Amino acid sequence: MADKFGISLLHMPPDHPLPQLGAFDAVELPGSLLNPALAVDKLPPLFFFNGLMPSELTRDIAIHPDRLKTYFLQQMAILLETAGRLGSAGVVVDFGLESCFHDPFRRRENAALIRRLTADLLRTGQKLLLPVRVPFLPEAGESSEPYLSFLNELMCPNIGFVVDVHPHELAGRELDLAEILHWLRFDVQLVHFIYEPETGNRLVAKLLSPWVELGHGFDRELPFLVLPLMSRGETVENELPILKDLFSTFNTGGI
């Protein structure tokens, strides 16, 4: 089973050109690049879109008036259609699931809204990926079970999870990663490693390897994407060779 490594350019400055990505197996692009003119031949074979709409909107859209929800669903249908035609592997949308776990009204409204995307997901062949933050947010408690419970309510095979790992928050803690993700092992489609290179954060193999090994234990071919938080264009170019070297460590069995 070959591991797939790549980069998320979700926070790439909007005026920065798309960098050369030949060294990566996968890439995640900001939703602003989701248009029919995108040159997919310049992308790795596996690509995703994130941030199709602002998370400030999507986290609360389910409790907005019906008029706004209808407009949101219409726009999502268009975006999913475009993503499907381009050959995208899926789209990430943050519906703020944690706010549903202890609020029956939000849970009911979010589930109803997401179910209305089912036909468009099936028609376009797109996967809708819902974020799960690790370490868990307080609303989620200490288990991933609430996420699976919510997913089961949706009853759509084209919906899964992206795990947003904040490895520097986990460093030095004794954690049973298999237990943390036990409930999600069949529904995780993508793993993010989020860090802040502009503040001196660095990703090293020691931080990533437990998650890669976990993917092997789950017998899943998961894409692992690093997601740098960036505000400057030069950060993008600086990170690419660093990440290429990091990924080669795994591909050559150097860990």
ZALOLUM-766341 format. One record per residue (C-alpha): chain; z, x, y. Coordinates in Angstrom, 2 decimals, decimal comma, padded with zeros to 5 digits. Layout:
BEGIN
<pt chaine="A" c3="Z" c1="X" c2="Y"/>
...
END
This chain:
BEGIN
<pt chaine="A" c3="000,00" c1="000,00" c2="000,00"/>
<pt chaine="A" c3="-001,15" c1="001,59" c2="003,26"/>
<pt chaine="A" c3="001,07" c1="001,15" c2="006,29"/>
<pt chaine="A" c3="-000,61" c1="-000,04" c2="009,47"/>
<pt chaine="A" c3="000,57" c1="001,39" c2="012,78"/>
<pt chaine="A" c3="-000,49" c1="000,53" c2="016,29"/>
<pt chaine="A" c3="000,49" c1="-000,14" c2="019,86"/>
<pt chaine="A" c3="001,15" c1="-003,20" c2="021,96"/>
<pt chaine="A" c3="-000,35" c1="-003,03" c2="025,43"/>
<pt chaine="A" c3="001,47" c1="-006,18" c2="026,53"/>
<pt chaine="A" c3="003,00" c1="-004,37" c2="029,50"/>
<pt chaine="A" c3="-000,01" c1="-002,24" c2="030,40"/>
<pt chaine="A" c3="-000,55" c1="-002,39" c2="034,19"/>
<pt chaine="A" c3="-003,21" c1="-005,06" c2="034,84"/>
<pt chaine="A" c3="-005,52" c1="-002,70" c2="036,75"/>
<pt chaine="A" c3="-005,50" c1="-000,05" c2="034,00"/>
<pt chaine="A" c3="-008,66" c1="000,17" c2="031,84"/>
<pt chaine="A" c3="-008,37" c1="-000,35" c2="028,12"/>
<pt chaine="A" c3="-007,60" c1="003,08" c2="026,62"/>
<pt chaine="A" c3="-009,25" c1="004,71" c2="023,62"/>
<pt chaine="A" c3="-007,57" c1="003,27" c2="020,53"/>
<pt chaine="A" c3="-009,47" c1="004,93" c2="017,70"/>
<pt chaine="A" c3="-006,34" c1="006,57" c2="016,30"/>
<pt chaine="A" c3="-004,58" c1="003,26" c2="015,66"/>
<pt chaine="A" c3="-004,84" c1="000,68" c2="012,90"/>
<pt chaine="A" c3="-003,85" c1="-002,24" c2="015,12"/>
<pt chaine="A" c3="-003,37" c1="-003,23" c2="018,73"/>
<pt chaine="A" c3="-001,78" c1="-006,08" c2="020,62"/>
<pt chaine="A" c3="-003,42" c1="-007,02" c2="023,88"/>
<pt chaine="A" c3="-002,09" c1="-008,96" c2="026,87"/>
<pt chaine="A" c3="-003,30" c1="-012,54" c2="027,10"/>
<pt chaine="A" c3="-005,10" c1="-011,73" c2="030,34"/>
<pt chaine="A" c3="-007,74" c1="-009,91" c2="028,24"/>
<pt chaine="A" c3="-008,40" c1="-012,93" c2="026,04"/>
<pt chaine="A" c3="-011,91" c1="-013,90" c2="027,06"/>
<pt chaine="A" c3="-015,26" c1="-014,19" c2="025,25"/>
<pt chaine="A" c3="-016,60" c1="-011,04" c2="026,92"/>
<pt chaine="A" c3="-013,97" c1="-008,76" c2="025,37"/>
<pt chaine="A" c3="-015,66" c1="-005,81" c2="023,63"/>
<pt chaine="A" c3="-013,98" c1="-006,13" c2="020,25"/>
<pt chaine="A" c3="-016,10" c1="-003,30" c2="018,83"/>
<pt chaine="A" c3="-013,90" c1="-000,92" c2="020,83"/>
<pt chaine="A" c3="-010,72" c1="-002,25" c2="019,20"/>
<pt chaine="A" c3="-009,04" c1="-001,42" c2="015,90"/>
<pt chaine="A" c3="-009,97" c1="-003,91" c2="013,17"/>
<pt chaine="A" c3="-006,58" c1="-005,65" c2="013,43"/>
<pt chaine="A" c3="-005,73" c1="-007,05" c2="016,86"/>
<pt chaine="A" c3="-003,39" c1="-009,66" c2="018,31"/>
<pt chaine="A" c3="-002,82" c1="-011,29" c2="021,68"/>
<pt chaine="A" c3="000,54" c1="-011,76" c2="023,39"/>
<pt chaine="A" c3="001,50" c1="-013,45" c2="026,63"/>
<pt chaine="A" c3="-001,24" c1="-016,07" c2="026,66"/>
<pt chaine="A" c3="000,88" c1="-017,84" c2="029,26"/>
<pt chaine="A" c3="004,01" c1="-016,66" c2="031,10"/>
<pt chaine="A" c3="007,12" c1="-016,78" c2="028,91"/>
<pt chaine="A" c3="008,98" c1="-018,36" c2="031,83"/>
<pt chaine="A" c3="006,72" c1="-021,37" c2="031,22"/>
<pt chaine="A" c3="006,48" c1="-021,41" c2="027,44"/>
<pt chaine="A" c3="010,24" c1="-021,14" c2="026,85"/>
<pt chaine="A" c3="010,80" c1="-024,45" c2="028,63"/>
<pt chaine="A" c3="007,44" c1="-026,20" c2="028,31"/>
<pt chaine="A" c3="008,74" c1="-028,57" c2="025,61"/>
<pt chaine="A" c3="011,18" c1="-030,21" c2="028,03"/>
<pt chaine="A" c3="008,67" c1="-030,57" c2="030,87"/>
<pt chaine="A" c3="007,02" c1="-033,90" c2="031,71"/>
<pt chaine="A" c3="004,32" c1="-035,13" c2="029,32"/>
<pt chaine="A" c3="001,59" c1="-034,42" c2="031,87"/>
<pt chaine="A" c3="002,42" c1="-030,71" c2="031,88"/>
<pt chaine="A" c3="002,76" c1="-030,57" c2="028,10"/>
<pt chaine="A" c3="-000,67" c1="-032,14" c2="027,70"/>
<pt chaine="A" c3="-002,19" c1="-029,59" c2="030,07"/>
<pt chaine="A" c3="-000,44" c1="-026,77" c2="028,17"/>
<pt chaine="A" c3="-001,83" c1="-027,98" c2="024,84"/>
<pt chaine="A" c3="-005,33" c1="-028,26" c2="026,29"/>
<pt chaine="A" c3="-005,17" c1="-024,69" c2="027,56"/>
<pt chaine="A" c3="-003,77" c1="-023,43" c2="024,26"/>
<pt chaine="A" c3="-006,66" c1="-025,08" c2="022,41"/>
<pt chaine="A" c3="-009,14" c1="-023,18" c2="024,57"/>
<pt chaine="A" c3="-007,30" c1="-019,88" c2="024,12"/>
<pt chaine="A" c3="-006,99" c1="-020,29" c2="020,36"/>
<pt chaine="A" c3="-010,69" c1="-021,09" c2="020,13"/>
<pt chaine="A" c3="-011,55" c1="-017,89" c2="022,00"/>
<pt chaine="A" c3="-009,13" c1="-015,81" c2="019,94"/>
<pt chaine="A" c3="-010,62" c1="-017,20" c2="016,74"/>
<pt chaine="A" c3="-014,19" c1="-016,41" c2="017,77"/>
<pt chaine="A" c3="-013,23" c1="-012,85" c2="018,68"/>
<pt chaine="A" c3="-011,62" c1="-012,33" c2="015,28"/>
<pt chaine="A" c3="-008,01" c1="-012,02" c2="016,39"/>
<pt chaine="A" c3="-005,34" c1="-011,86" c2="013,67"/>
<pt chaine="A" c3="-002,97" c1="-014,04" c2="015,67"/>
<pt chaine="A" c3="-001,26" c1="-014,84" c2="018,94"/>
<pt chaine="A" c3="002,36" c1="-014,42" c2="020,02"/>
<pt chaine="A" c3="003,95" c1="-017,19" c2="022,06"/>
<pt chaine="A" c3="007,63" c1="-017,23" c2="023,05"/>
<pt chaine="A" c3="008,98" c1="-020,78" c2="022,83"/>
<pt chaine="A" c3="012,59" c1="-019,63" c2="023,22"/>
<pt chaine="A" c3="013,64" c1="-020,75" c2="019,75"/>
<pt chaine="A" c3="017,22" c1="-019,61" c2="020,26"/>
<pt chaine="A" c3="017,74" c1="-022,35" c2="022,84"/>
<pt chaine="A" c3="017,02" c1="-024,91" c2="020,08"/>
<pt chaine="A" c3="019,67" c1="-023,82" c2="017,61"/>
<pt chaine="A" c3="022,58" c1="-025,61" c2="019,29"/>
<pt chaine="A" c3="020,71" c1="-028,18" c2="021,36"/>
<pt chaine="A" c3="019,30" c1="-031,08" c2="019,29"/>
<pt chaine="A" c3="017,19" c1="-032,35" c2="022,19"/>
<pt chaine="A" c3="015,47" c1="-029,01" c2="022,76"/>
<pt chaine="A" c3="015,00" c1="-028,55" c2="019,03"/>
<pt chaine="A" c3="013,35" c1="-031,94" c2="018,64"/>
<pt chaine="A" c3="011,07" c1="-031,46" c2="021,66"/>
<pt chaine="A" c3="010,07" c1="-027,90" c2="020,73"/>
<pt chaine="A" c3="009,28" c1="-028,82" c2="017,14"/>
<pt chaine="A" c3="007,21" c1="-031,81" c2="018,24"/>
<pt chaine="A" c3="005,25" c1="-029,72" c2="020,74"/>
<pt chaine="A" c3="004,52" c1="-026,85" c2="018,35"/>
<pt chaine="A" c3="003,43" c1="-029,29" c2="015,62"/>
<pt chaine="A" c3="000,75" c1="-030,54" c2="018,02"/>
<pt chaine="A" c3="-000,81" c1="-027,05" c2="017,83"/>
<pt chaine="A" c3="-001,25" c1="-027,27" c2="014,06"/>
<pt chaine="A" c3="-004,77" c1="-028,70" c2="014,06"/>
<pt chaine="A" c3="-006,02" c1="-026,05" c2="016,51"/>
<pt chaine="A" c3="-004,39" c1="-023,25" c2="014,51"/>
<pt chaine="A" c3="-005,99" c1="-024,42" c2="011,27"/>
<pt chaine="A" c3="-009,37" c1="-025,02" c2="012,92"/>
<pt chaine="A" c3="-009,51" c1="-021,58" c2="014,55"/>
<pt chaine="A" c3="-007,84" c1="-019,66" c2="011,71"/>
<pt chaine="A" c3="-005,24" c1="-018,26" c2="014,07"/>
<pt chaine="A" c3="-001,63" c1="-017,39" c2="013,27"/>
<pt chaine="A" c3="000,99" c1="-018,44" c2="015,81"/>
<pt chaine="A" c3="003,75" c1="-015,82" c2="015,82"/>
<pt chaine="A" c3="007,19" c1="-016,78" c2="017,13"/>
<pt chaine="A" c3="009,46" c1="-013,92" c2="018,31"/>
<pt chaine="A" c3="012,73" c1="-013,04" c2="016,58"/>
<pt chaine="A" c3="014,81" c1="-010,50" c2="018,51"/>
<pt chaine="A" c3="016,84" c1="-007,87" c2="016,64"/>
<pt chaine="A" c3="019,70" c1="-007,42" c2="017,43"/>
<pt chaine="A" c3="019,94" c1="-011,20" c2="017,41"/>
<pt chaine="A" c3="020,65" c1="-013,06" c2="020,60"/>
<pt chaine="A" c3="024,12" c1="-014,72" c2="020,67"/>
<pt chaine="A" c3="022,61" c1="-018,18" c2="020,19"/>
<pt chaine="A" c3="021,18" c1="-017,08" c2="016,84"/>
<pt chaine="A" c3="024,49" c1="-015,84" c2="015,44"/>
<pt chaine="A" c3="024,34" c1="-013,06" c2="012,87"/>
<pt chaine="A" c3="021,67" c1="-014,46" c2="010,57"/>
<pt chaine="A" c3="017,95" c1="-015,10" c2="010,58"/>
<pt chaine="A" c3="018,47" c1="-018,36" c2="008,66"/>
<pt chaine="A" c3="018,23" c1="-020,59" c2="011,80"/>
<pt chaine="A" c3="014,72" c1="-019,27" c2="012,43"/>
<pt chaine="A" c3="013,59" c1="-020,14" c2="008,91"/>
<pt chaine="A" c3="015,18" c1="-023,57" c2="009,18"/>
<pt chaine="A" c3="013,19" c1="-024,26" c2="012,35"/>
<pt chaine="A" c3="009,97" c1="-022,93" c2="010,81"/>
<pt chaine="A" c3="010,36" c1="-025,20" c2="007,80"/>
<pt chaine="A" c3="010,53" c1="-028,21" c2="010,10"/>
<pt chaine="A" c3="007,09" c1="-027,35" c2="011,47"/>
<pt chaine="A" c3="005,37" c1="-027,49" c2="008,04"/>
<pt chaine="A" c3="002,38" c1="-025,39" c2="009,14"/>
<pt chaine="A" c3="001,16" c1="-022,41" c2="007,07"/>
<pt chaine="A" c3="-000,39" c1="-020,81" c2="010,17"/>
<pt chaine="A" c3="002,94" c1="-020,20" c2="011,89"/>
<pt chaine="A" c3="005,10" c1="-017,14" c2="011,25"/>
<pt chaine="A" c3="007,29" c1="-014,61" c2="012,99"/>
<pt chaine="A" c3="007,06" c1="-011,36" c2="014,91"/>
<pt chaine="A" c3="010,25" c1="-009,31" c2="014,76"/>
<pt chaine="A" c3="011,07" c1="-007,66" c2="018,09"/>
<pt chaine="A" c3="013,20" c1="-004,65" c2="017,16"/>
<pt chaine="A" c3="015,13" c1="-002,86" c2="019,91"/>
<pt chaine="A" c3="015,84" c1="000,32" c2="017,92"/>
<pt chaine="A" c3="017,94" c1="002,08" c2="020,55"/>
<pt chaine="A" c3="020,36" c1="-000,86" c2="020,57"/>
<pt chaine="A" c3="020,72" c1="-000,48" c2="016,80"/>
<pt chaine="A" c3="021,15" c1="003,31" c2="016,70"/>
<pt chaine="A" c3="024,43" c1="004,40" c2="015,14"/>
<pt chaine="A" c3="025,22" c1="000,97" c2="013,71"/>
<pt chaine="A" c3="025,66" c1="000,38" c2="009,99"/>
<pt chaine="A" c3="023,27" c1="-002,47" c2="009,28"/>
<pt chaine="A" c3="021,87" c1="-004,05" c2="006,16"/>
<pt chaine="A" c3="018,33" c1="-004,64" c2="007,37"/>
<pt chaine="A" c3="017,33" c1="-006,42" c2="004,19"/>
<pt chaine="A" c3="020,15" c1="-008,91" c2="004,76"/>
<pt chaine="A" c3="019,23" c1="-009,34" c2="008,43"/>
<pt chaine="A" c3="015,68" c1="-010,35" c2="007,55"/>
<pt chaine="A" c3="016,41" c1="-011,89" c2="004,16"/>
<pt chaine="A" c3="015,43" c1="-015,39" c2="005,26"/>
<pt chaine="A" c3="012,21" c1="-014,26" c2="006,93"/>
<pt chaine="A" c3="010,77" c1="-011,89" c2="004,34"/>
<pt chaine="A" c3="007,80" c1="-014,14" c2="003,50"/>
<pt chaine="A" c3="007,08" c1="-015,26" c2="007,05"/>
<pt chaine="A" c3="007,15" c1="-012,04" c2="009,11"/>
<pt chaine="A" c3="003,60" c1="-011,13" c2="010,09"/>
<pt chaine="A" c3="004,22" c1="-008,35" c2="012,63"/>
<pt chaine="A" c3="006,98" c1="-005,96" c2="013,72"/>
<pt chaine="A" c3="007,43" c1="-004,65" c2="017,27"/>
<pt chaine="A" c3="009,48" c1="-001,60" c2="018,24"/>
<pt chaine="A" c3="010,40" c1="-002,05" c2="021,91"/>
<pt chaine="A" c3="011,42" c1="000,90" c2="024,06"/>
<pt chaine="A" c3="011,31" c1="002,18" c2="027,65"/>
<pt chaine="A" c3="009,48" c1="005,52" c2="027,88"/>
<pt chaine="A" c3="009,76" c1="005,62" c2="031,67"/>
<pt chaine="A" c3="013,56" c1="005,80" c2="031,40"/>
<pt chaine="A" c3="013,50" c1="008,59" c2="028,83"/>
<pt chaine="A" c3="013,56" c1="006,43" c2="025,69"/>
<pt chaine="A" c3="011,69" c1="008,06" c2="022,83"/>
<pt chaine="A" c3="010,77" c1="006,69" c2="019,45"/>
<pt chaine="A" c3="011,33" c1="009,01" c2="016,52"/>
<pt chaine="A" c3="010,62" c1="008,56" c2="012,84"/>
<pt chaine="A" c3="014,34" c1="008,18" c2="012,06"/>
<pt chaine="A" c3="014,47" c1="004,96" c2="014,10"/>
<pt chaine="A" c3="011,36" c1="003,46" c2="012,54"/>
<pt chaine="A" c3="011,57" c1="004,58" c2="008,90"/>
<pt chaine="A" c3="014,24" c1="002,05" c2="007,74"/>
<pt chaine="A" c3="011,99" c1="-000,79" c2="008,89"/>
<pt chaine="A" c3="008,90" c1="000,70" c2="007,27"/>
<pt chaine="A" c3="010,83" c1="001,13" c2="004,02"/>
<pt chaine="A" c3="012,02" c1="-002,47" c2="004,33"/>
<pt chaine="A" c3="008,41" c1="-003,61" c2="004,52"/>
<pt chaine="A" c3="007,76" c1="-001,70" c2="001,29"/>
<pt chaine="A" c3="010,77" c1="-003,39" c2="-000,31"/>
<pt chaine="A" c3="009,44" c1="-006,78" c2="000,68"/>
<pt chaine="A" c3="006,11" c1="-005,79" c2="-000,90"/>
<pt chaine="A" c3="004,36" c1="-006,75" c2="002,32"/>
<pt chaine="A" c3="001,62" c1="-004,93" c2="004,22"/>
<pt chaine="A" c3="003,11" c1="-005,42" c2="007,66"/>
<pt chaine="A" c3="001,60" c1="-004,02" c2="010,86"/>
<pt chaine="A" c3="004,15" c1="-001,97" c2="012,84"/>
<pt chaine="A" c3="003,40" c1="-001,89" c2="016,56"/>
<pt chaine="A" c3="005,30" c1="000,05" c2="019,18"/>
<pt chaine="A" c3="005,73" c1="-001,88" c2="022,40"/>
<pt chaine="A" c3="006,45" c1="000,40" c2="025,37"/>
<pt chaine="A" c3="007,71" c1="-001,22" c2="028,56"/>
<pt chaine="A" c3="005,46" c1="000,33" c2="031,20"/>
<pt chaine="A" c3="004,89" c1="-000,02" c2="034,92"/>
<pt chaine="A" c3="002,56" c1="002,95" c2="035,52"/>
<pt chaine="A" c3="-000,93" c1="003,59" c2="034,20"/>
<pt chaine="A" c3="-000,23" c1="007,23" c2="033,40"/>
<pt chaine="A" c3="002,51" c1="006,15" c2="030,99"/>
<pt chaine="A" c3="-000,13" c1="004,51" c2="028,80"/>
<pt chaine="A" c3="-002,16" c1="007,71" c2="028,51"/>
<pt chaine="A" c3="000,94" c1="009,88" c2="028,03"/>
<pt chaine="A" c3="002,23" c1="007,75" c2="025,16"/>
<pt chaine="A" c3="-000,97" c1="007,61" c2="023,12"/>
<pt chaine="A" c3="-000,95" c1="011,21" c2="021,78"/>
<pt chaine="A" c3="002,83" c1="011,06" c2="021,23"/>
<pt chaine="A" c3="002,47" c1="007,93" c2="019,14"/>
<pt chaine="A" c3="-000,50" c1="009,33" c2="017,26"/>
<pt chaine="A" c3="001,67" c1="012,25" c2="016,16"/>
<pt chaine="A" c3="004,53" c1="009,92" c2="015,25"/>
<pt chaine="A" c3="002,34" c1="007,72" c2="013,08"/>
<pt chaine="A" c3="000,81" c1="010,74" c2="011,35"/>
<pt chaine="A" c3="004,34" c1="011,62" c2="010,17"/>
<pt chaine="A" c3="004,40" c1="008,42" c2="008,15"/>
<pt chaine="A" c3="000,81" c1="008,61" c2="006,97"/>
<pt chaine="A" c3="001,27" c1="012,11" c2="005,59"/>
<pt chaine="A" c3="004,56" c1="011,29" c2="003,90"/>
<pt chaine="A" c3="006,54" c1="013,54" c2="006,21"/>
<pt chaine="A" c3="009,66" c1="011,39" c2="006,40"/>
END
